[in-house]
Every structure is written in C-alpha cells, then in structure tokens.
Amino acid sequence: MTDKIYLEEAIDDLHSVLDMVRWSVSRFNDANLYFGHGTDNPWDEAVTLVMYALHLPQNLTQQTGDGLFSARLTRSEREKVAELVLKRVQTKLPLPYITHESWFCDLPFYVDERVLIPRSPFAELIKARFANYLDTAPKHILDMCTGGGCIAIALAYAFEEAHVDAVDISQDALEVADLNIQEHQLADRVYPIHSDLFTNLQGQRYNLIVSNPPYVDAEDMADLPDEYHHEPELALAAGNDGLDLVAIMLKQALDYLTDDGWLFIEVGNSEVHMASRFPGLAVEWVVLEHGGHGIFAVSKSVLQNYWNTRN
C-alpha cells in the first residue's frame, strides 16, 4: 500500500486522538524508524507529534489522563497529523527538526538542522549542580562546543550568579544559540562567542569548563542510523578514535581554568579509547544514575601534574 493511500485512509476513517496516535505508531514501525532524539519508542514519538500538530502542550496527557485520547478531531486536524507522520516516515527527519522544539533539563529549546538535538547526560550533572565536585558555586563557566546553547542556558539556570560563555566554531550554531538565549531572557549572563576552541578566549579564567564536543569515531559514524545524518557532521565526527578535539582541550584547558577549576567532557562511546590515547591520565568517570555514560571529570591540578610528567 502506498503512502498516499495510507494518508487518505487515515484522514477519512480515523476520528479520535487515540486513532491518530495508534495509526502513527503503526506507520513508524512499518518504516523501521530510529528513535533517539527526545523519545526512545514509537508511542512517545507519536504522542509528541500529535500534540504538536494539535497545538496542545506535551504534558497535557499527564494532566488529563487517558480521557484526552477519546477527543474527536476535525478533518483539518487529521490532515495535519497525517502530513507530519508522512514527513517523518519519508524523510527520516528527527521529530525535533520537524517541530523545531526539543527539551533539555526540563527546559524548551528551539532547534533546527544547524545544531545537534540535545540529548546529553550532562543534564543529570547540571540538575545536581555538579555535587561532589564543586565546593562553591562557579562564577564564570565555559560551555565549549555549545551548539544551540542548551547546556549553557541550563547552567545559567542552575547557577544563578554565574556568567556563562557559550563557544562554538559554527556561526550557524551560534545563531540558534542566540535565539535560545534571547527566548530564555539570559542575554545578560550567557554570551555566544565565535571561536575555534580557546582561540578567542585569551585571558579568560573559568571555575568550570563543560564540553559536549564532537566525539563520534570513524566506525560509529559509518554505522549511524539515517536520522543522525540530518545533524551537522561538524558536531559529530572527531577523527578515527573520536578524541581529536578532546586532546586539544585537555592540553589547552590549563591556561583557562582557575586553580580550583574542573573540566568535564563528554566522550560517549569513545570512552574506550581514552586510556590508550592518554595513558596515565587519572580522570574521574561520572556515575550517572539516570542513564547515559562517557562523561569524565578532571581537576586543573591533576591535568597540571599529568602534563608536567610528560613534558
């Protein structure tokens, strides 16, 4: 059966919110879509899409219970849902690029294909305000490779007295970051900066440097599902072992950390290459209670000792 026939059947024969959600799930399963950009299963993806199409808040079902699913839809509403489902199926475009909305640290953000869709386990650390690492609240924070600014903005919410520099090499990404900074009314504390890593940050010192850089190795890049190829490759790929940018940051961060400063970097699956790439570096791997992996922490003093022994 063709997509056009599926579309016409849905518009003509289905009526309720539940009908449209169920139909969407079936179409997603039939198309063998990948879910990893805000949802991890076809049901949640379908609910998110239907709520967006109907201009309803995403958490409405939590407030109203299952009663909402029996609500009947107008023909134009069914058409809108069906068109979005067809777009998701045919293009393999991640849903947040269709809705232009993604959530991180319980905060909404604008996203488009200029930036990665936020999904970092850094959210858990930010919500916990980096407990067990920071003795005092940081006043000056750097979010390196900020993308759409989600981590930088979440950090500003977590540390209300802090100023956050949001740095990226991509001017396109920084335009999205600035949109989000303005939307969250944080222009007085979060500053988008165009820089190739630390190049344009001379003289700055940070109590906390956080980075979710490109870290996908060559093997994983070749195996990524179709959905990920809509994201900017510049924000994903980082050499054969995924650690090319990490190597630069580990060396240069010494000049930008305060004496009591900490550096946190997410390396994902490239964690397996860390020991061979940086033998003897005593990083602390963050234990994440709510899922995710591959974030390490290292203090300035540990970094200093490491590089002193290797020079």
N, C-alpha and C positions, 0 to 999 in steps of 0.2 A: 504494500500500500504506500502511495506517495505521501510526502509531507503535506502537499496541498489538500489531499483527501482527508488526512488526519485533522488538518486545520478546520476544514469545513464541517466535519462531523462534530468536533468539539464545540464550535460556535452554535451549531443547530441543535445538538442533542443534550448538551450538558447545561446545568442550571445553577447549582449552588457553589459556594466557595469550596466545599469538600470535593465536589465533582472536578473542579478545575485543579485542585491540588493533586488528587489521585491521578488524573489524566497527565499532569505534568511529570509526576514520578514515573509513570509508565513510559513516557517519551524519553526521559532521561536515561532510564535503564536500557531501553531499546537502542539508544545511541551510544551506550557504553561511555558516558561522560566521566570525567575525573572531578572529584570534589576535594578541594584543599585550599580554598580562598575565602574563608569565612564560614563555610559549612563543611561537614565531612560525610554527608549522606544525602541521598536524593530527596527524602521527605523534607528535611530542613531547608534544602535548596529550593524546593517547590513552594514551601510556605513563604520563604523570603521573597521569592519572585512574585507570588500572587499578592502579598501585602503591598509590595511596591507598586504593582500595576493598579491596585485599588486605592492608592494614596492613603493607606492605613499604617499606623505605627507598627513596627516589627514586634513589639511586646504585647500587642493587643490581645492575642490569644491567651496570654498569661493572666490578663485582667478579666476576660470574659468567659474563659473556659471554652469547652467544645461547642457552645451554643453558636458562636460566630460561624462555624463551618456550615450550618444549615441555612445561612442567609443566601437568598437568591440574587443572581447578578443580572444586570441588563445586558442586552446583546452587545452594546459597545464595550462593556467591561469584559465580556468573554472574548471579544475580538482582541482587546489589548493584551490580555493574558496569553492568548494563543500565539499572537505575533511575537511576544517576548520569548516564549518557550521555543518557538521555531528558530529565532535568532540564536538562542543559547545552543540548540542542537546543531544547527547548520554551521555555525562559525567556531564552535568550541571556545568562544569568548568567555572568560571567567565572569560570573554574575556581577561582581562589584564594578567591572568595567561597563556593564550594561546599566546598572542602577546609579553608577557614579557615587556610591556610598560604601564605606567599609567601617568597621568598628575595631577599636584598639583601646585597651584599658577602660572599657565601658564608655568610650567617647566616640562620637561620629566624625568621620573624615571624608572629604572629597578625594576621589581617586580617578585617574584615567590612565591611558596606556603610556604616559610619560613616566610613571612611577610604579614600583612594586606595590602589590596589595599587602597591607600589613598583616603579619601572622607570627611575629616574633615572640618567643617565650620570655623576652625581656619584660613583657607585661607583668609577669609574676614578681620579678625583682623590683620593678617600679612601684607596684602596689604595696610591697613590703618596705619601701623606702630604703632598699639595699641594707636591710638589717643584717647584722653580724659582720659587716664590712666597714661601714662608716660610723665613726664615733660622734661626729657632729654633722648637721645638715650642710651640704655643699652650697657655696655661694656662687660659684662660677662653674658651669657644666658645659661640656662639649659633646654634641651628638655628631659623630663623624659618619659620613655617608647617609645623610638624613633622609634622602628620597622625598616623600611627600610631607615630611615633618612630624609624623605621628609620634615617634619616640621623643623627640624634642619637646613637643607640646605636652605629652603625658608627664614628662619630667618636670615641666614648669608647674603643672597642677600638683604634683607630689611634693615639690619643694618650692613653697610659695614665695620665699625670699630670694630665690636663685635667678640668675641671668643665664640663659642657655644660648650658645652659639650652634646654629644648625647648618652644617657644612656639607656641600656636595660639589662634585666636579661637573654635574649636569645642570646647565642653566634651565633646561626644560623642567627638571625635577624641582628646582628651587622656585619656579613659578607656581607649581602646585603647592609647595610648602608654604609660600607666602599667602596663597588663598586660604589655607587652613589656619595659619597664624592669625589672619585678619578675622576669620569666622569665629575663632575662639577668643578674640579680643586680647591677644597676648603680644601685640607688636612692641610693647614697652619692655618685654622681658625675653622674647625669643627672636633671635636675629638670623635671618638666612644669609649665608656667606658663600660666595662662589670661590672654591679653592680646590686645587689638586692635593688632597690630604692636607698637610700642615703648611703648604706653601705660603698662603696668605694670612697666616696666624702669628707672625713674628711678634715676640714679646708677650704673648698671652700665657697665662698660667691657670690651670684648671684643677679643682679639687676632685673632679670626677670626669673621666672620659668614657663614653659609651659608644660602641660601634657595632652596627649590623651591616658589615661590608659585603661586597660580592665574595662568595666563598665556595661556589659550586665547582667541583673539579671537572676535568675533561670527560671522564667516564660518565659521571652523573648528568652532565649537560646533554650528552648523546641519548640518555635514557629518559629525559623529562617528558611527561605527558604533553599533549598538544596545547592544553590550557596555558602552560608555563611559557610557551613560545610567543604568546601575546605580550609578555612582560619584557621590559628593555634588557637586552643581553648584557649591557654595560653594568647593570645592577646585579647580575647573577654570576657570570663567569670570572674566574680568577686563576687561570693557569692550570697546569697539569694536576697539582695537588690541592688547588683551591686556596692557597695561602700566600699568594704573591703580595697582596695588599697588606695582609696581616704582618708579614715580615718587615715591611717598611714602617708600619705603625709601631711595632714593638721596639724598633730602633729609635725612631724619632720622638716617641711619646715622652722620653726622658726630659726633653727640653721644654715640655709644655705642662707637665704635672707639677703640682705643689709637692713639698716634701712629704706630706701625709696623703698624697693623692693616690687614687686607684684607677686602673684601666680595666674595662670589661669589654670583651669582644666575643661576638657570636660567630662560630665557625661551622655549625651544623655537622653534617656527615664528614667534613674534612677534619674533624677531631682526631680521626685515626692517623692522620699524617703529622700531627703536632710533635710527637716525641722524636720522630726521625728528622723533621725539619729544624727543630730547636732542642737538641739533646741537652738535658740537664736543667732546662728552664722549669722552675718549680711553680707552675701556675696552679690555681685552685679551681677545680671544675665545679660549677654551681649545681647543687642538687635542687631540682625543680619538682615540686610536689604535684603540680597540675599538668604535667606533660611537657614534652619538648626536651631538648638536650643540646650540648655543644656550645655552652657559654662558659668562658673561663674568666677568672679574675686574677690580676697580678698587681701588687703594690709597686710604687716607684722604687722603694728600697730593694725589693727583690730584683726588679729589672736592672737597677744600677749594678748590683753585685754580679748579675749574670753577664752583662756586657763588659764589666771590668775584668772578669776572668777570661774573656775570650779575645781581648784586645792585646 
